[in-house]
Amino acid sequence: MRRLVLLIAGFVIWSAAFLAVYAVQATGCAIGMEAGLLRGLLILCVAVGLVAGAIPLWLARRGGVLGQSAAIAAAAAMASTLLTLSGVFWLGPC
């Protein structure tokens, strides 16, 4: 059961990070937050998402075929986090 949870945990964390980034971005723009502060908060959300995404990768490092599959899925989720949320580093926040 634990390995099945690890199999989907990476993408669940990715979706939470995605939701957090866009919630912070929308709220920050709506209230007129300073651009530098907003960018810092967005980068913090991405960093927390990457650190949290590394946890399932670390937990699935052993455990047979299902553990290997969970590790591959977690690595793919971390790559997805970098790919989809990389805009916070170079795009304007609002």
Residue frames relative to the residue before (quaternion, step in Angstrom):
aa qw qx qy qz dx dy dz
M 1.0000 0.0000 0.0000 0.0000 0.00 0.00 0.00
R 0.6461 0.5362 -0.3242 0.4359 3.58 0.95 -0.89
R 0.6757 0.4891 -0.3006 0.4625 3.58 0.95 -0.83
L 0.6057 0.5363 -0.3572 0.4668 3.58 1.11 -0.55
V 0.6336 0.5074 -0.3216 0.4876 3.57 1.05 -0.74
L 0.6494 0.5135 -0.3158 0.4635 3.58 0.99 -0.81
L 0.5868 0.6001 -0.3598 0.4075 3.56 1.13 -0.64
I 0.7771 0.3052 -0.1756 0.5216 3.60 1.00 -0.73
A 0.4777 0.7181 -0.4216 0.2799 3.59 1.22 -0.33
G 0.6320 0.5572 -0.3450 0.4136 3.60 0.93 -0.78
F 0.7291 0.4152 -0.2458 0.4854 3.57 0.88 -0.90
V 0.5651 0.5449 -0.3926 0.4791 3.59 1.19 -0.35
I 0.6506 0.4911 -0.3062 0.4917 3.59 1.01 -0.81
W 0.6131 0.5398 -0.3469 0.4609 3.60 1.01 -0.77
S 0.6867 0.4787 -0.2998 0.4576 3.60 0.84 -0.90
A 0.6271 0.5206 -0.3375 0.4710 3.60 1.07 -0.66
A 0.6495 0.4989 -0.3155 0.4794 3.60 1.01 -0.79
F 0.6258 0.5367 -0.3240 0.4642 3.59 1.01 -0.82
L 0.6667 0.4944 -0.2864 0.4786 3.55 0.93 -0.93
A 0.6597 0.5137 -0.3100 0.4526 3.59 0.92 -0.87
V 0.6543 0.5149 -0.3222 0.4505 3.59 0.89 -0.89
Y 0.7387 0.4156 -0.2545 0.4657 3.58 0.77 -0.92
A 0.5939 0.5349 -0.3722 0.4718 3.59 1.16 -0.41
V 0.6566 0.4877 -0.3078 0.4861 3.59 0.97 -0.85
Q 0.6520 0.5227 -0.3161 0.4492 3.57 0.95 -0.86
A 0.6881 0.4768 -0.2887 0.4646 3.59 0.83 -0.92
T 0.6689 0.4912 -0.3006 0.4700 3.57 0.94 -0.85
G 0.6592 0.5173 -0.3067 0.4514 3.57 0.93 -0.90
C 0.6698 0.4789 -0.3009 0.4812 3.59 0.95 -0.78
A 0.6557 0.5314 -0.3163 0.4331 3.57 0.99 -0.82
I 0.7492 0.3718 -0.2261 0.4993 3.60 0.98 -0.72
G 0.5108 -0.6880 0.3987 0.3266 3.58 1.27 0.08
M 0.1898 0.8085 -0.5315 0.1665 3.56 1.02 0.78
E 0.5890 -0.5739 0.4410 0.3595 3.56 -1.15 0.68
A 0.5723 -0.6500 0.3859 0.3178 3.59 -0.91 0.98
G 0.6645 0.5147 -0.3143 0.4412 3.61 0.90 -0.82
L 0.6609 0.4937 -0.2975 0.4806 3.55 0.98 -0.84
L 0.6513 0.5148 -0.3138 0.4607 3.56 0.96 -0.87
R 0.6444 0.5068 -0.3250 0.4714 3.61 0.94 -0.82
G 0.6383 0.5276 -0.3241 0.4574 3.59 0.99 -0.77
L 0.6592 0.4951 -0.3070 0.4755 3.58 0.97 -0.81
L 0.6476 0.5133 -0.3194 0.4638 3.57 1.01 -0.77
I 0.6469 0.4978 -0.3170 0.4829 3.58 0.99 -0.79
L 0.6182 0.5330 -0.3386 0.4681 3.59 1.05 -0.69
C 0.6390 0.5198 -0.3259 0.4640 3.61 0.97 -0.79
V 0.6528 0.4990 -0.3128 0.4764 3.58 0.96 -0.84
A 0.6602 0.5118 -0.3114 0.4531 3.60 0.91 -0.88
V 0.6475 0.4986 -0.3185 0.4804 3.59 0.97 -0.82
G 0.6383 0.5275 -0.3226 0.4586 3.58 1.02 -0.76
L 0.6656 0.4913 -0.3062 0.4709 3.58 0.99 -0.78
V 0.6524 0.4964 -0.3196 0.4751 3.59 0.97 -0.80
A 0.6648 0.4845 -0.3053 0.4797 3.58 0.95 -0.85
G 0.6491 0.5213 -0.3155 0.4554 3.60 1.07 -0.67
A 0.6162 0.5462 -0.3465 0.4493 3.58 1.18 -0.43
I 0.5521 0.6339 -0.3943 0.3713 3.60 1.15 -0.46
P 0.6899 0.4371 -0.3152 0.4834 3.67 0.76 -0.82
L 0.5986 0.5546 -0.3597 0.4523 3.58 1.10 -0.64
W 0.6750 0.4842 -0.2860 0.4776 3.58 0.96 -0.86
L 0.6857 0.4905 -0.2906 0.4526 3.60 0.94 -0.84
A 0.7225 0.4401 -0.2443 0.4739 3.60 1.10 -0.63
R 0.3685 0.7834 -0.4539 0.2109 3.59 1.22 0.13
R 0.7689 0.1404 -0.1244 0.6112 3.59 1.20 -0.28
G 0.4946 0.6885 -0.4453 0.2883 3.54 -1.14 0.39
G 0.6759 -0.5337 0.3108 0.4022 3.56 0.95 0.76
V 0.8100 -0.2863 0.2100 0.4667 3.50 -1.32 -0.40
L 0.6768 0.4808 -0.3031 0.4678 3.59 0.89 -0.85
G 0.6249 0.5241 -0.3327 0.4735 3.59 1.07 -0.65
Q 0.6485 0.5018 -0.3137 0.4788 3.57 1.01 -0.79
S 0.6410 0.5156 -0.3197 0.4702 3.57 1.01 -0.79
A 0.6446 0.5097 -0.3159 0.4743 3.56 1.02 -0.79
A 0.6447 0.5128 -0.3224 0.4663 3.59 1.01 -0.76
I 0.6472 0.5021 -0.3175 0.4777 3.60 0.99 -0.78
A 0.6546 0.5027 -0.3132 0.4698 3.58 0.96 -0.83
A 0.6517 0.5027 -0.3167 0.4714 3.60 0.99 -0.78
A 0.6415 0.5055 -0.3264 0.4758 3.60 1.01 -0.74
A 0.6400 0.5101 -0.3218 0.4761 3.59 1.02 -0.75
A 0.6419 0.5156 -0.3239 0.4661 3.58 1.03 -0.72
M 0.6428 0.5009 -0.3310 0.4757 3.60 1.01 -0.72
A 0.6340 0.5103 -0.3279 0.4797 3.59 1.02 -0.74
S 0.6364 0.5219 -0.3205 0.4688 3.58 1.04 -0.75
T 0.6141 0.5424 -0.3407 0.4611 3.55 1.06 -0.74
L 0.6766 0.4804 -0.2953 0.4735 3.58 0.87 -0.89
L 0.6833 0.4990 -0.2935 0.4449 3.58 0.92 -0.89
T 0.7631 0.4042 -0.2233 0.4521 3.60 0.73 -1.01
L 0.7671 0.3582 -0.1977 0.4941 3.58 1.08 -0.60
S 0.4078 0.7362 -0.4613 0.2810 3.59 1.23 0.18
G 0.5304 0.6592 -0.3954 0.3574 3.59 1.18 -0.36
V 0.5726 0.5969 -0.3943 0.4004 3.59 1.12 -0.43
F 0.6394 0.5388 -0.3278 0.4398 3.59 1.18 -0.43
W 0.8366 0.2125 -0.0803 0.4985 3.61 0.99 -0.70
L 0.6358 0.4937 -0.3474 0.4809 3.62 1.19 -0.16
G 0.5604 -0.5698 0.4662 0.3794 3.56 -1.21 0.40
P 0.5310 -0.6808 0.3944 0.3147 3.60 -0.89 0.82
C 0.7917 0.2566 -0.1678 0.5284 3.64 1.02 -0.51
